[in-house]
């Protein structure tokens, strides 16, 4: 997907929480999409799409740059300080939510479909000078990009 997912229902039309940092941007959902917990992220990709695996994120990162700084620069939208959108990914710095909104304008996190254990799952973390695959608590809210099957 070339933009962050912005839906308040899962694939079975059940409601899900679409968290939005409207204090930072009143039109947050329109500009940045929704932030989801990992559990909800598992259910929001449209039929025929899926959350990227850890390996699929690694493939993307390696394809777009030969180091973390280059990969980050090549996946970031112009809204990041020196970002480019060479591949149409246009990552936006929506930040995240874990008891409060943090990182708006600073970083973009995208859930993976892979979990580490019952409490943590993998995500792709993009900042202005780097990119990383890391794990984080599944109850935190992050952006979602789906990959076509």
N, C-alpha and C positions, 0 to 999 in steps of 0.2 A: 504494500500500500504506500502511496505517496503522501499520505497525511495520517495524523493521529485519529484513532477511532473515536467517534462521538455518538454513542448510543446509550439509551437508558433501559434497553431490553436485551435479553439473551436470545439465542437462536430459536428458543421455544416461545418467545414473546413474554417471558416472565420478567418482571422489573428487576433491575440491578442498580446499584448506586453509581451515579455519574458524578464524581466529586469534581468541583471546579473552584479555582482560586479567583473568585469574582472580586475580591478586594484588590488584587493586582491588576485585573483586567475585567471590567464588567461584561465583556463579550468573550470570556475565557473559552467556553465550549466551542464557539464559532471559530476562534483563532487557534486554540491549542488542543481541542478535543477534550475527552474526559480522562480522569485518573481513576484507576480501578485497583482493587485488591487482586492478589494472584488468583484466588478462587474464582472471582468474577471474570477475570481476564480469560480463564479457561473456557468460558461460556459465551463470550461476546463476538467472536469472529463469525462473519457470515458463513453460511453453508458453502463449502468448496474452498474455504480458507482455514488457516490454522496459525497458532502462535509459533513463531520460529523456535527451533530447537537451539541448544547451545552451539552445536556444530554449524547450524545455518548462520547464526550470528558470526561465528569465527570465520566462515567462508566469506561473508560480506566484508568484514573488517580487513581481511587479508587481500581481497580483491581491490578495494578502493585506496589502499596505501601501503607503503612498505614499512611504516612505523606508526605508532599510536597517534602522534600529532598530525600526520598527514591524513590518516584514516578519519580522524575527527573532523579536520578541516573540510574534507571532501564529502562528508555526510551532513554537515550543518547548514541550515538555512541562513540567509543573509542577516537574520535578526541576531545571530551570535556576532560578536564584535568583528571578527575577520573571516567569517564563514563563507563557504561557497556551496553551491548546489550542483556539483558536477554530474551526479548520478540520479537526480530526481528524488532523493530520499528526504531532503529538506527537514532535518531534525530541528524541532523548535524547543527552546528552553522552558518547558512547562513546569519544571521542578517536580516536587512530590508532596505527599501528605503523610505525616506520621505524628499525630497529636497536634500538629500545626503545619501550615504550608511553608515549605522551605525550597530554596533553590530556583525560584522563578527568575528567569532571565539569565541564569547561570549554568544550569545543566538540564539534560534530557535523559530520562530513564525509560527503557522499554522492556516490559516483561518478556521472559522466555517461557516456553511451555515446560521447561525442565525444572524439576525440584531437587534440592540437595537432600532434604529430609522433611519431616512433618512440619517444621517451622520456617524453613528457608527455601527460596527458589532463586534461580539465576535471572539476571537482567543485564542488559547492555547499558552502560553508563557513559554518556558523552558530555565532556566539558570543552571549553574553548581550546585547550591545548592537549587533549588526550581522549582516549577511548579505552574502555576496559569491560571485561565480563566479570561480574562479581555476584555474590549472593546477598540476599537481604530478607528480612522478615516478610512473610507472605501477607500479613495484615496491613502493610503499608500500601499506599496508593501511588501508582505510576502509570505512565502512558502505555498504549498498546498500538502496535503495528502488526497487521496480519500478513501472512504470506500465502499466495495462491497455491492450492494443492497441485 
